[in-house]
Amino acid sequence: MMTTAQPEIRKAKHKFHAFPVLNGLLFALICLIILIPIWKVLVDSFDLTTGYGMKLWPEKFGIAGYISVFTTQSLYTPLVNSFITTIAGTVVGLLLSTLGAYVLIQFDMPGRNFFAGALLFTMIFEGGMIPTYIVMRQLGLVNTLWSVILYPAINVYNLVLMRNFFEGIPTSLFESATLDGCTPMQTFYRIVLPLSKAALASIGLMFAVSYWNDYTNYKLYITKELLYNFQMKLRSIMMGSDLPSANGGMSENTVQNAAVIVAIIPFMILYPCLQKYFVKGINIGAVKE
């Protein structure tokens, strides 16, 4: 015998939910808005003709633009500088963030709350551009790569994220390590760091992206052209003042777009490799048990 509750259950199963559909359409629209400019730049980088407007495919396909970028000697040093500062800055930034976060979770440390408050204060109030430049100049860091490595490495936001992640590690693990005779530093690199792969990957990726795309710090603290990174050269290329030779019948637009693609290729390769860690690290410190 069919009860009156069964038809209601069937109706509930076939009930249309509009939110998932609208949500999917919204994200599809956002993806198109993001991908269309990238696709245009990619198509124009392979199109040897003058590129104006939107094209789905290159009219005259060729890789002369990339050959011109990679064979231009004036771009070798900026590329090397970008790789050096990105790798060194990411390592230094992770070292400062992890060590600082580990210190801030030592609840028996005198003045822990004071130091944490002082760091958070700097996120709201900064010294300003000119005082910072004066300090960098007095330290002798202007016109050295250390100015674009050390200054961005002191990132309080990433330090706070790392501290929140460390606070999510069970206290019993720290107590067990202490009972086994581990010093605080042994606990740090034997227990804390192995459990923090997701946080290290996500925060390290944020450091790497900021260093690779850095333009402001180079503009402020670097005046020697030999110390410029690829982003500084990329601006000159886009402005037409330092454009690589356009050979093989290609247009200047082709070379410019090829240089843009070269600038974003490293992280197009790196993101998929770190995706599983990056997704886990998005919720750093969001949920605590």
C-alpha positions in Angstrom: 0.0 0.0 0.0 1.4 3.4 -1.1 1.5 5.9 1.7 1.1 9.7 1.2 4.7 10.2 2.0 6.0 8.3 -1.0 4.7 10.7 -3.7 6.3 13.6 -1.7 9.6 11.8 -1.6 9.5 11.2 -5.4 8.7 14.9 -6.0 11.6 15.9 -3.8 13.9 13.6 -5.9 12.9 15.2 -9.2 12.9 18.8 -7.8 14.9 21.2 -10.0 17.6 23.1 -8.2 18.5 26.3 -10.0 21.5 27.3 -7.9 23.9 24.6 -9.2 23.0 25.5 -12.8 23.5 29.2 -12.2 26.7 28.5 -10.3 28.0 26.4 -13.3 27.1 29.1 -15.8 28.7 31.8 -13.7 32.0 29.9 -13.4 31.9 29.0 -17.2 31.5 32.8 -17.9 34.4 33.6 -15.6 36.6 31.0 -17.3 35.8 32.5 -20.7 36.6 36.0 -19.5 40.0 34.7 -18.3 40.8 32.4 -21.2 39.8 34.7 -24.1 42.7 37.3 -23.5 45.2 34.4 -23.0 44.0 32.7 -26.2 44.3 36.0 -28.2 47.9 36.5 -27.0 48.8 32.8 -27.8 47.3 33.0 -31.3 49.0 36.4 -32.0 52.4 34.9 -30.8 52.2 32.3 -33.6 50.7 34.6 -36.3 53.3 36.1 -38.5 50.9 38.7 -39.9 50.0 42.0 -38.2 47.4 41.0 -35.5 44.5 43.2 -34.8 41.2 42.1 -33.4 40.3 38.6 -32.2 41.3 35.5 -34.2 40.6 31.9 -33.4 43.6 30.6 -35.4 46.8 32.2 -36.8 46.4 33.4 -40.4 50.1 32.6 -41.1 51.5 30.1 -38.6 55.1 30.3 -37.5 57.4 30.2 -34.4 59.7 33.0 -35.6 58.5 35.2 -32.7 59.7 32.7 -30.1 63.0 32.2 -32.0 63.5 35.9 -32.0 62.9 36.1 -28.2 65.2 33.2 -27.3 68.0 34.2 -29.7 68.1 37.8 -28.5 71.2 38.1 -26.3 69.9 41.2 -24.5 67.1 39.0 -22.9 69.5 36.3 -21.5 70.6 38.3 -18.5 67.0 39.4 -17.5 65.8 35.8 -17.7 68.7 34.6 -15.6 68.1 37.4 -13.0 64.4 36.4 -12.9 65.2 32.8 -12.2 67.8 33.7 -9.6 65.6 36.1 -7.7 62.6 33.8 -7.9 64.4 30.7 -6.6 66.5 32.6 -3.9 63.6 34.7 -2.8 61.2 31.8 -2.5 63.7 29.9 -0.4 64.4 32.9 1.8 60.7 33.7 2.1 59.8 30.2 3.1 62.7 30.1 5.6 61.6 33.3 7.3 57.9 32.4 7.3 58.3 28.9 8.7 60.8 29.8 11.4 58.8 32.9 12.4 55.5 30.9 12.4 57.2 28.2 14.5 58.4 30.7 17.1 54.9 32.2 17.3 53.3 28.9 18.3 55.6 28.5 21.3 53.0 29.3 23.9 55.5 29.3 26.8 57.7 32.0 25.0 57.7 35.3 26.9 56.3 38.2 24.9 54.7 35.9 22.3 51.5 37.9 22.0 53.5 41.2 21.9 55.6 40.0 18.9 52.5 38.6 17.1 50.7 41.9 17.6 53.7 43.9 16.4 53.8 41.8 13.2 50.1 42.2 12.6 50.5 46.0 13.1 52.8 46.2 10.1 50.1 44.7 7.9 47.9 47.7 8.6 50.5 50.5 8.9 53.7 50.5 6.8 56.7 52.9 6.8 55.9 54.2 3.3 57.8 54.1 0.0 60.3 56.9 0.7 61.3 55.8 4.3 61.7 52.2 3.0 63.9 53.4 0.2 66.1 55.4 2.6 66.5 52.4 4.8 67.4 50.2 1.8 70.0 52.8 0.6 71.5 53.1 4.1 71.9 49.3 4.2 73.7 49.4 0.9 71.1 47.2 -0.8 70.1 49.6 -3.6 71.3 48.4 -7.1 71.8 44.9 -5.8 69.7 41.8 -6.2 69.4 41.6 -2.4 67.0 44.5 -2.4 64.5 42.6 -4.6 65.1 39.3 -2.7 65.1 40.3 1.0 62.4 43.0 1.1 59.6 40.9 -0.5 60.7 37.8 1.6 59.4 39.6 4.8 55.8 38.8 4.2 53.7 38.9 7.4 50.6 37.6 5.6 52.3 34.4 4.6 53.8 34.1 8.1 50.4 34.3 9.6 49.0 31.7 7.2 51.9 29.4 8.2 51.3 30.0 11.9 47.7 29.1 11.5 48.6 25.9 9.8 51.2 25.0 12.5 48.5 25.6 15.1 46.4 22.9 13.5 49.1 20.2 14.1 48.0 18.1 17.2 49.7 19.1 20.4 50.3 15.5 21.2 52.9 15.3 18.5 55.0 18.0 20.0 54.7 16.4 23.4 55.7 13.0 22.1 58.7 14.6 20.3 59.8 16.3 23.6 59.4 13.1 25.5 61.6 11.3 22.9 64.4 13.9 23.6 63.9 16.1 20.5 65.1 19.7 20.8 62.7 22.4 19.4 64.7 22.6 16.2 64.7 18.8 15.8 60.9 18.9 16.3 60.7 21.6 13.6 62.5 19.8 10.8 61.6 16.2 11.7 57.9 16.6 12.5 56.5 20.1 11.6 58.0 20.5 8.2 57.1 16.9 6.9 53.5 17.6 8.0 53.4 20.9 6.2 53.9 20.0 2.6 50.5 21.5 1.5 51.3 24.8 3.3 54.9 25.0 2.0 53.7 24.3 -1.6 50.9 26.9 -1.5 52.8 29.6 0.2 56.0 28.8 -1.8 53.9 29.2 -5.0 52.6 32.6 -3.8 56.2 33.7 -3.1 57.4 32.4 -6.5 54.6 34.2 -8.4 55.3 37.5 -6.7 59.0 37.3 -7.3 58.7 36.3 -11.0 56.2 39.0 -11.7 57.9 41.7 -9.6 58.2 45.0 -11.3 57.7 47.7 -8.7 60.7 46.8 -6.5 63.0 46.7 -9.5 61.6 50.1 -10.6 62.3 51.5 -7.1 65.6 50.0 -6.1 67.4 49.0 -9.4 68.8 51.4 -11.9 71.5 49.2 -13.4 70.2 47.6 -16.6 72.3 44.5 -16.0 70.2 43.7 -12.9 66.8 44.1 -14.6 64.5 41.0 -14.6 62.5 39.8 -17.5 59.4 41.8 -16.4 61.4 45.0 -16.8 62.5 44.0 -20.2 59.0 42.9 -21.1 57.7 46.4 -20.5 60.4 47.8 -22.7 59.4 45.3 -25.4 55.8 46.2 -25.1 56.6 49.9 -25.3 58.7 49.2 -28.5 61.9 50.7 -27.1 63.8 47.4 -26.7 62.1 45.2 -29.2 63.9 42.1 -30.5 64.6 41.9 -34.2 61.5 40.9 -36.2 62.8 38.6 -38.9 61.2 36.2 -41.3 58.4 38.6 -42.4 56.8 38.7 -39.0 55.3 41.7 -37.3 56.4 43.4 -34.1 53.1 42.3 -32.6 54.2 38.7 -33.0 57.4 39.2 -31.1 55.6 41.2 -28.3 53.0 38.4 -27.8 55.7 35.7 -27.9 57.6 37.5 -25.1 54.4 37.6 -23.0 53.9 33.9 -23.4 57.5 33.2 -22.5 56.9 35.2 -19.3 54.0 33.1 -18.2 55.2 29.6 -19.4 57.1 28.7 -16.1 54.0 28.9 -14.0 51.8 27.3 -16.7 54.1 24.3 -16.1 54.5 24.7 -12.4 50.8 25.0 -11.4 49.7 21.5 -12.5 52.6 19.9 -10.7 51.7 21.6 -7.4 47.9 21.6 -7.9 47.2 18.8 -5.4 49.2 20.6 -2.7 47.9 24.0 -3.6 44.2 22.9 -3.3 44.9 21.5 0.2 46.8 24.6 1.2 44.0 27.0 0.3 42.2 26.2 3.6 45.3 26.8 5.7 44.1 27.5 9.2 40.4 27.7 8.1 39.3 24.8 10.2 40.6 23.9 13.6 39.6 20.9 15.7 
